[in-house]
Amino acid sequence: MISKIPEKLSEVRHIIEIFYKDDETFRSIYDDYLEYLKALQFWEQSNAEDAPARQYEYSDLVHELEIELIEIMKKREVKSAE
């Protein structure tokens, strides 16, 4: 079971838990997503000179992985409906 699901994805928590358990590709992408989200949160709190660039970089990565995760869930949902 997943211990951490960001608020943004909490509405699909049950689906994420199923996919995380059953789908190795999903699990790998989700783990990357959490790591990038953690890095983004770090850089958002940082006063380092390169913090804005890192925030942009990790924000973009988090967004891309969110889209990829949602697409995986939608594809599987469509296959289940057929």
C-alpha positions in Angstrom: 0.0 0.0 0.0 1.1 3.5 -0.7 1.9 5.7 2.3 2.0 9.0 0.5 -0.5 10.4 -2.0 -0.3 14.1 -2.6 -3.5 16.1 -2.0 -3.7 16.9 -5.7 -4.2 13.2 -6.4 -6.2 12.3 -3.3 -9.5 11.9 -5.2 -8.1 8.9 -7.1 -6.3 7.4 -4.2 -8.0 4.0 -4.5 -7.1 3.8 -8.2 -3.5 4.8 -7.5 -3.2 2.1 -4.8 -4.5 -0.6 -7.2 -2.3 0.5 -10.1 0.7 0.8 -7.8 0.2 -2.7 -6.6 -0.5 -4.3 -10.0 1.5 -2.3 -12.5 5.3 -2.2 -12.4 5.5 0.6 -14.9 3.0 2.7 -13.0 4.8 2.0 -9.8 8.1 3.1 -11.2 6.6 6.3 -12.6 4.8 7.1 -9.4 7.9 6.6 -7.3 9.8 9.0 -9.6 6.9 11.4 -9.3 7.1 11.4 -5.5 10.9 11.9 -5.6 10.6 14.9 -8.0 7.7 16.3 -5.9 10.0 16.1 -2.8 12.8 17.8 -4.7 10.4 20.5 -5.9 9.2 21.2 -2.3 12.9 21.4 -1.2 13.7 24.0 -3.9 10.6 26.0 -3.1 11.9 26.4 0.4 15.5 27.1 -0.7 17.1 30.6 -0.8 19.9 29.3 -3.1 20.8 31.4 -6.1 19.8 28.6 -8.5 16.5 27.8 -6.6 14.2 29.5 -9.2 15.8 27.4 -12.0 15.5 24.2 -10.0 11.9 25.0 -9.0 11.0 25.4 -12.7 12.9 22.2 -13.6 11.2 20.1 -11.0 7.8 21.7 -11.5 8.0 20.7 -15.1 9.0 17.1 -14.3 6.3 16.8 -11.7 3.7 18.1 -14.2 4.9 15.7 -16.9 4.7 12.7 -14.6 1.2 13.7 -13.4 0.1 13.7 -17.0 1.7 10.4 -17.7 0.1 8.8 -14.6 -3.3 10.1 -15.5 -2.9 8.8 -19.1 -2.0 5.3 -17.8 -5.1 5.3 -15.6 -7.4 6.5 -18.4 -6.0 3.9 -20.9 -6.6 1.1 -18.5 -10.0 2.4 -17.6 -11.0 2.5 -21.3 -9.7 -1.1 -21.8 -11.7 -2.2 -18.8 -14.8 -0.7 -20.2 -14.5 -2.5 -23.5 
